[in-house]
């Protein structure tokens, strides 16, 4: 085995020659980390990469920067889990997560450019492999998919698997567990992998080719991106000697157009050049100049003050500069692809490691400070009176990923898709938002539109039928939730209700045994029947937990995808158990009402029975709210 290379050796050995300008990394730079316009691009990138790998737990990264006719590519650190293999920008493959979508939308625009499909045409008319639910009169178009406004709920299942052998054909992945349409298209932004995956299948159905084949022939080959692939088979990483790839990799995309690209820094430099040079690289054209302009213009925004969506790209304002960009991340990898179209500048950065996201951001921030600096004049906005509809704004807002989810994944998204935002209005008219440990202040600039007091950020409230229902923090959408929908409140409700319900499930049998032992008088027959019905309802809850855990353990022991990645088709049967318990509880409610009307039980018996039933009803309401019953309301 070769000797292990030091970080300094990696930095000095892993630079590549960029297209247009011959570049060699200069190794570790010493002295101040402050950069100026006089600092060479090579030195700036070297310094930033060194800081990234030194300050954070990241093993390697690669960078590509295009500035007009010049391109710089370089690699730093080591390949993933392979400390003796230096990163080379022209050879080392990285996973780029959702930056895969940039290639997918580029390929989709090729079909538009060739007249094969119009952006405003219903995609259902062109899809052979997928039937789009006809929930609303308005059809879903390619424009809706490219701007993440088709109105689907978020689908987590089917997005990834733990072993490449479980990866399905794209047509199967997008046609299984088709997301529910929860709102008309074009109404509200909601980022989903399914939008890009469905676009990949649209490309396949319109072109008559497999998605990966079409992209390879129409994008990768003409651009000379010889090391890029969407196929899951070739290893995206170089494991240490004697280690199988499957032993160090636990994520494979099951929706390749959304997150399955493996690529190099040098290859992505060529994609940057295509987007910045009117669709042409070294004489090979993949898109017309007009199509490139169309991709970069704004296609959607919820309000003119808010950065919106280009064709598959997110807009971002930095001072006077406008970026179109896309970030990406999968376990152990974090990536950024950004363009400043008006300045002819583009950048690509991807890192791997436990703190890959932080390491990547160090380099991205250094480059953006160079090409799109933001100067703050220190001005602090102050409110001009109380917001126009101040009394209607306060409350808690939760991500629509959870509130607008019609599947059993609602609970998962309720916990993992960011913390809720609490809103209140201060006495001086400032709007205060609190999200986790972060607190921000805003001032109203027009009805329901607020600007940050210091930053260049906008907050927007939306209304339906005259009632404030949503908050948009940029393109992040949050829905207002009631007091009983707060997780903390539901936690206390669940605890109290569980205690009440268990006093029946455990107390009634214990009381019956004590009566037999002491020879006491038996309760009325109606009370005995009622307790059996209520007990069945209560028992459905722990039985559901037991069945769920047993199924999870069983699936984990099988040779197949995990329960979260791809639950088996029969998994929905698990939710029949609590549904039967809920039906029994409905019967128990009837018995409680009957007991109070007839008064044929003692007062103590009636009060206790009612408490048990009420607790059980609360618990089943919580299950229904989080879509954990077989019959769901959304």
ZAMARGU-4260 file (C-alpha; in steps of 0.2 Angstrom, whole numbers, plus 5000, padded with zeros to 4 digits):
<rodrens>
0) 5000/5000/5000 | 5007/5017/4996 | 5012/5029/5010 | 4998/5041/5016 | 4999/5058/5009
5) 4998/5074/5020 | 4985/5087/5018 | 4999/5099/5011 | 5004/5086/4998 | 4986/5084/4993
10) 4984/5103/4991 | 5000/5104/4981 | 4997/5088/4970 | 4978/5089/4966 | 4976/5104/4955
15) 4970/5102/4937 | 4973/5112/4921 | 4958/5123/4918 | 4950/5126/4901 | 4956/5143/4895
20) 4970/5146/4908 | 4983/5134/4914 | 4982/5133/4933 | 4993/5124/4946 | 4988/5125/4964
25) 5001/5134/4975 | 4999/5123/4990 | 4995/5130/5007 | 4995/5149/5008 | 5001/5158/5023
30) 4997/5175/5031 | 4980/5184/5031 | 4965/5175/5024 | 4957/5192/5018 | 4955/5192/4999
35) 4954/5207/4987 | 4951/5209/4969 | 4970/5209/4967 | 4972/5192/4974 | 4973/5179/4961
40) 4959/5167/4959 | 4970/5152/4961 | 4977/5159/4978 | 4959/5163/4984 | 4953/5146/4980
45) 4968/5138/4988 | 4966/5148/5004 | 4948/5145/5005 | 4950/5126/5002 | 4963/5125/5015
50) 4952/5134/5028 | 4938/5122/5024 | 4948/5106/5026 | 4957/5113/5041 | 4942/5120/5051
55) 4929/5106/5047 | 4928/5087/5047 | 4929/5086/5028 | 4941/5075/5018 | 4941/5082/5001
60) 4933/5094/4989 | 4934/5100/4971 | 4931/5117/4964 | 4927/5124/4946 | 4926/5143/4942
65) 4922/5150/4925 | 4925/5169/4923 | 4923/5174/4905 | 4935/5165/4894 | 4945/5158/4909
70) 4941/5142/4919 | 4949/5136/4934 | 4947/5118/4941 | 4956/5111/4956 | 4955/5097/4969
75) 4960/5096/4987 | 4961/5083/5000 | 4957/5064/4997 | 4944/5054/4989 | 4930/5048/4999
80) 4936/5035/5012 | 4952/5034/5003 | 4965/5044/5012 | 4979/5039/5000 | 4970/5044/4984
85) 4971/5063/4981 | 4956/5072/4973 | 4959/5077/4955 | 4947/5089/4947 | 4947/5079/4931
90) 4946/5062/4938 | 4938/5060/4955 | 4919/5057/4955 | 4908/5066/4968 | 4890/5064/4972
95) 4881/5081/4969 | 4864/5077/4976 | 4851/5089/4970 | 4863/5098/4958 | 4858/5083/4947
100) 4843/5093/4943 | 4853/5106/4934 | 4857/5093/4921 | 4839/5087/4921 | 4832/5104/4917
105) 4845/5108/4904 | 4840/5092/4895 | 4822/5097/4897 | 4825/5114/4889 | 4833/5105/4875
110) 4816/5097/4871 | 4808/5114/4872 | 4822/5121/4861 | 4819/5108/4848 | 4800/5110/4848
115) 4796/5093/4855 | 4786/5100/4870 | 4780/5117/4875 | 4783/5123/4893 | 4765/5127/4895
120) 4759/5110/4888 | 4750/5098/4900 | 4764/5085/4904 | 4750/5072/4906 | 4748/5072/4887
125) 4766/5067/4885 | 4769/5054/4899 | 4767/5036/4895 | 4773/5028/4911 | 4764/5039/4923
130) 4745/5043/4926 | 4744/5061/4934 | 4729/5061/4946 | 4715/5073/4938 | 4712/5081/4955
135) 4710/5099/4948 | 4705/5106/4932 | 4721/5115/4929 | 4734/5103/4921 | 4752/5102/4927
140) 4764/5108/4914 | 4783/5107/4912 | 4784/5125/4919 | 4776/5120/4935 | 4788/5106/4937
145) 4803/5117/4933 | 4797/5130/4946 | 4792/5117/4960 | 4774/5123/4959 | 4764/5107/4952
150) 4755/5106/4969 | 4761/5088/4974 | 4764/5084/4992 | 4781/5079/4997 | 4786/5061/4994
155) 4800/5054/5004 | 4797/5035/5001 | 4805/5029/4985 | 4818/5043/4984 | 4833/5032/4989
160) 4839/5015/4993 | 4854/5008/5003 | 4861/4997/4990 | 4863/5000/4971 | 4855/4983/4967
165) 4838/4990/4974 | 4838/5005/4962 | 4822/5003/4951 | 4820/5009/4933 | 4814/5027/4933
170) 4797/5023/4925 | 4794/5011/4940 | 4800/5024/4953 | 4789/5038/4947 | 4773/5028/4944
175) 4774/5020/4961 | 4767/5030/4976 | 4762/5045/4965 | 4761/5060/4976 | 4744/5067/4980
180) 4740/5083/4972 | 4736/5094/4987 | 4733/5111/4978 | 4731/5118/4961 | 4747/5120/4951
185) 4755/5137/4951 | 4748/5142/4968 | 4762/5139/4980 | 4780/5134/4979 | 4785/5117/4987
190) 4802/5109/4983 | 4800/5091/4979 | 4812/5078/4971 | 4797/5070/4962 | 4795/5086/4951
195) 4813/5083/4944 | 4810/5064/4943 | 4794/5066/4934 | 4803/5078/4922 | 4816/5064/4919
200) 4803/5052/4914 | 4795/5066/4903 | 4811/5067/4894 | 4812/5048/4892 | 4794/5047/4885
205) 4795/5062/4873 | 4812/5057/4866 | 4809/5038/4866 | 4826/5035/4875 | 4830/5031/4893
210) 4833/5046/4903 | 4852/5042/4906 | 4855/5038/4888 | 4847/5054/4882 | 4857/5065/4894
215) 4873/5056/4889 | 4871/5058/4871 | 4863/5076/4871 | 4873/5084/4886 | 4888/5074/4892
220) 4895/5069/4875 | 4894/5085/4866 | 4901/5095/4881 | 4915/5082/4884 | 4909/5078/4901
225) 4916/5061/4899 | 4916/5056/4918 | 4898/5061/4922 | 4885/5048/4923 | 4867/5045/4930
230) 4869/5026/4931 | 4870/5019/4948 | 4881/5004/4944 | 4898/5013/4942 | 4905/5017/4960
235) 4904/5036/4963 | 4918/5034/4976 | 4935/5026/4978 | 4935/5015/4993 | 4950/5011/5003
240) 4960/4995/4997 | 4951/4980/5002 | 4934/4988/5005 | 4919/4986/4995 | 4909/5001/4989
245) 4893/4995/4997 | 4902/4994/5014 | 4905/5013/5014 | 4890/5019/5004 | 4872/5018/5011
250) 4863/5030/4999 | 4859/5027/4981 | 4846/5038/4972 | 4831/5030/4966 | 4826/5046/4957
255) 4841/5049/4947 | 4836/5065/4938 | 4833/5073/4955 | 4849/5067/4964 | 4858/5053/4955
260) 4872/5062/4946 | 4891/5057/4949 | 4903/5070/4941 | 4919/5079/4942 | 4924/5097/4944
265) 4932/5097/4927 | 4915/5091/4919 | 4905/5103/4928 | 4916/5117/4923 | 4911/5113/4905
270) 4892/5113/4910 | 4896/5130/4918 | 4903/5136/4902 | 4889/5130/4891 | 4877/5140/4902
275) 4888/5156/4902 | 4892/5155/4883 | 4875/5154/4875 | 4875/5135/4875 | 4891/5132/4866
280) 4907/5124/4872 | 4922/5122/4860 | 4911/5123/4845 | 4898/5110/4851 | 4881/5118/4854
285) 4868/5110/4866 | 4856/5124/4867 | 4852/5139/4857 | 4857/5156/4865 | 4839/5160/4866
290) 4835/5144/4876 | 4849/5148/4888 | 4842/5165/4891 | 4825/5157/4894 | 4832/5145/4907
295) 4840/5160/4917 | 4825/5172/4917 | 4813/5172/4931 | 4798/5160/4928 | 4789/5161/4944
300) 4789/5172/4960 | 4776/5173/4973 | 4779/5192/4974 | 4789/5204/4964 | 4800/5208/4980
305) 4804/5190/4982 | 4818/5180/4973 | 4809/5167/4963 | 4813/5153/4951 | 4821/5152/4934
310) 4819/5136/4924 | 4825/5124/4937 | 4836/5136/4946 | 4833/5147/4961 | 4836/5165/4960
315) 4846/5174/4973 | 4850/5193/4975 | 4867/5198/4982 | 4867/5217/4982 | 4866/5222/4963
320) 4870/5205/4957 | 4858/5191/4952 | 4862/5173/4954 | 4853/5158/4947 | 4859/5143/4958
325) 4855/5126/4965 | 4862/5117/4980 | 4863/5099/4983 | 4867/5086/4997 | 4866/5068/5000
330) 4874/5059/5015 | 4892/5064/5017 | 4892/5076/5002 | 4887/5094/4999 | 4887/5104/4983
335) 4884/5121/4975 | 4881/5126/4957 | 4879/5145/4954 | 4879/5157/4939 | 4880/5175/4938
340) 4873/5176/4920 | 4875/5195/4917 | 4894/5194/4923 | 4899/5178/4914 | 4904/5170/4930
345) 4900/5153/4937 | 4905/5142/4951 | 4904/5124/4956 | 4910/5117/4973 | 4907/5100/4981
350) 4914/5092/4997 | 4913/5076/5006 | 4914/5072/5025 | 4904/5073/5041 | 4904/5092/5039
355) 4904/5093/5020 | 4891/5107/5020 | 4901/5119/5031 | 4917/5115/5021 | 4908/5118/5005
360) 4901/5134/5011 | 4918/5142/5016 | 4924/5141/4997 | 4907/5146/4991 | 4907/5162/5002
365) 4925/5166/4997 | 4920/5165/4979 | 4904/5175/4980 | 4913/5189/4990 | 4925/5190/4975
370) 4912/5190/4961 | 4896/5197/4970 | 4901/5206/4986 | 4888/5213/4997 | 4891/5230/5005
375) 4881/5234/5021 | 4878/5252/5025 | 4873/5248/5042 | 4856/5256/5039 | 4842/5248/5050
380) 4824/5249/5044 | 4811/5255/5057 | 4793/5252/5056 | 4781/5266/5051 | 4767/5262/5063
385) 4758/5245/5066 | 4756/5233/5052 | 4739/5235/5043 | 4733/5218/5049 | 4743/5215/5064
390) 4730/5206/5074 | 4729/5192/5060 | 4747/5188/5058 | 4752/5181/5075 | 4753/5162/5078
395) 4763/5147/5073 | 4767/5142/5055 | 4773/5125/5050 | 4781/5119/5034 | 4768/5114/5021
400) 4779/5098/5019 | 4770/5092/5035 | 4753/5102/5034 | 4749/5097/5016 | 4754/5079/5017
405) 4741/5065/5014 | 4752/5050/5018 | 4759/5042/5034 | 4775/5051/5031 | 4766/5067/5038
410) 4773/5064/5055 | 4791/5061/5048 | 4790/5078/5039 | 4783/5086/5054 | 4799/5082/5063
415) 4813/5083/5050 | 4808/5098/5038 | 4813/5112/5049 | 4807/5120/5064 | 4790/5130/5064
420) 4790/5149/5064 | 4782/5159/5078 | 4776/5176/5073 | 4771/5191/5084 | 4770/5209/5082
425) 4779/5220/5094 | 4772/5236/5102 | 4782/5247/5091 | 4775/5239/5075 | 4790/5227/5072
430) 4786/5209/5066 | 4796/5197/5076 | 4799/5179/5070 | 4806/5165/5080 | 4813/5149/5073
435) 4822/5138/5084 | 4836/5149/5092 | 4835/5162/5078 | 4825/5178/5080 | 4822/5191/5066
440) 4814/5207/5065 | 4804/5214/5050 | 4795/5230/5045 | 4780/5231/5034 | 4783/5239/5017
445) 4766/5235/5010 | 4751/5225/5016 | 4756/5208/5021 | 4774/5211/5014 | 4789/5213/5026
450) 4807/5218/5024 | 4821/5212/5036 | 4827/5227/5047 | 4845/5224/5042 | 4846/5210/5029
455) 4840/5210/5011 | 4826/5197/5014 | 4808/5198/5012 | 4793/5189/5021 | 4776/5187/5013
460) 4760/5182/5021 | 4746/5175/5009 | 4728/5174/5012 | 4714/5164/5006 | 4696/5170/5006
465) 4701/5185/5016 | 4710/5175/5030 | 4729/5174/5032 | 4734/5156/5030 | 4752/5155/5024
470) 4769/5163/5027 | 4783/5163/5014 | 4800/5165/5019 | 4808/5167/5002 | 4802/5151/4993
475) 4799/5142/5009 | 4781/5140/5012 | 4773/5138/5030 | 4755/5136/5034 | 4747/5143/5050
480) 4742/5130/5062 | 4730/5130/5077 | 4734/5129/5095 | 4730/5111/5096 | 4741/5107/5081
485) 4757/5112/5090 | 4768/5098/5094 | 4771/5103/5112 | 4752/5104/5115 | 4749/5088/5106
490) 4763/5080/5117 | 4755/5085/5133 | 4738/5080/5126 | 4745/5063/5122 | 4753/5060/5139
495) 4737/5065/5149 | 4726/5055/5137 | 4737/5040/5138 | 4736/5040/5157 | 4717/5041/5156
500) 4715/5027/5144 | 4727/5015/5153 | 4717/5017/5169 | 4703/5008/5160 | 4714/4995/5151
505) 4723/4991/5167 | 4711/4996/5180 | 4695/4987/5174 | 4703/4970/5174 | 4712/4973/5191
510) 4695/4979/5198 | 4686/4963/5192 | 4699/4952/5199 | 4698/4961/5216 | 4679/4959/5216
515) 4680/4941/5213 | 4693/4939/5227 | 4682/4949/5239 | 4665/4943/5233 | 4659/4960/5229
520) 4644/4965/5218 | 4646/4964/5199 | 4643/4979/5189 | 4628/4980/5177 | 4629/4969/5162
525) 4628/4985/5151 | 4644/4992/5160 | 4653/4976/5157 | 4649/4976/5138 | 4654/4994/5137
530) 4671/4991/5146 | 4675/4977/5134 | 4671/4989/5119 | 4681/5003/5127 | 4695/4991/5131
535) 4696/4985/5113 | 4698/5003/5108 | 4712/5006/5120 | 4721/4990/5116 | 4721/4995/5098
540) 4734/5008/5102 | 4748/4998/5110 | 4744/4984/5098 | 4747/4996/5084 | 4764/5001/5091
545) 4769/4982/5093 | 4764/4978/5076 | 4773/4993/5068 | 4789/4989/5078 | 4788/4971/5073
550) 4785/4975/5055 | 4800/4988/5055 | 4811/4974/5063 | 4806/4961/5050 | 4808/4973/5035
555) 4826/4978/5042 | 4831/4959/5043 | 4825/4956/5025 | 4837/4958/5010 | 4828/4973/5003
560) 4826/4992/5005 | 4823/4999/5022 | 4805/5003/5028 | 4808/5022/5026 | 4816/5020/5009
565) 4803/5009/5001 | 4790/5001/5012 | 4783/4985/5005 | 4766/4985/4997 | 4758/4976/5011
570) 4764/4989/5024 | 4748/4999/5023 | 4739/4984/5031 | 4748/4990/5048 | 4736/5005/5049
575) 4721/4993/5049 | 4725/4989/5067 | 4722/5007/5074 | 4708/5009/5062 | 4698/4995/5070
580) 4703/5002/5087 | 4695/5018/5082 | 4679/5010/5076 | 4678/5001/5093 | 4681/5018/5102
585) 4666/5025/5092 | 4655/5012/5100 | 4662/5016/5117 | 4657/5034/5114 | 4639/5028/5111
590) 4640/5017/5127 | 4645/5033/5137 | 4631/5043/5130 | 4619/5029/5135 | 4625/5027/5152
595) 4623/5046/5156 | 4605/5046/5148 | 4599/5030/5158 | 4609/5033/5174 | 4610/5015/5177
600) 4628/5015/5182 | 4635/5024/5198 | 4642/5042/5196 | 4659/5036/5199 | 4658/5023/5186
605) 4651/5035/5173 | 4664/5048/5176 | 4678/5036/5175 | 4672/5027/5159 | 4669/5044/5151
610) 4687/5049/5155 | 4694/5033/5148 | 4684/5035/5132 | 4689/5054/5131 | 4707/5050/5132
615) 4706/5036/5119 | 4697/5048/5107 | 4711/5061/5109 | 4724/5048/5105 | 4715/5042/5090
620) 4712/5060/5084 | 4731/5062/5085 | 4733/5047/5075 | 4721/5053/5062 | 4729/5070/5062
625) 4746/5062/5057 | 4738/5051/5045 | 4742/5035/5055 | 4725/5027/5052 | 4720/5017/5036
630) 4707/5030/5032 | 4715/5047/5029 | 4708/5065/5027 | 4724/5073/5022
</rodrens>
